Amino acid sequence: MKRKADHILDVRGSITSISLLKLIQTFREMKSNEVLEILGNNLDTRSDLFKVLPDDAYELIFLDVVEEGEYFFRIQLKKKK
């Protein structure tokens, strides 16, 4: 169930390594139970973001992928305690 995000990280057009660094930094600054929404259009970023965050650090709330026309994804993660 999608909910209003506390933080939005738009990494569309960014290089994967820069996107992942922004993700890690934003996630560290978040408080428990806050929601981060990530907007992107790079397949590598989408697959790698789940590798850089420990599985027990977040809960996947929402994942939406649009593959018609220009590729685009939206992901919401809730930070656990």
Buried (B, 14 or more C-beta within 10 A) or exposed (E): EEEEBBBEBEBBEBEBEEBBEBBEEBBEEBEEEBBBBBBBBBEEBBEBBEEEBEEEEBEEBBEEEEEEEEEBBBBBBBBEE
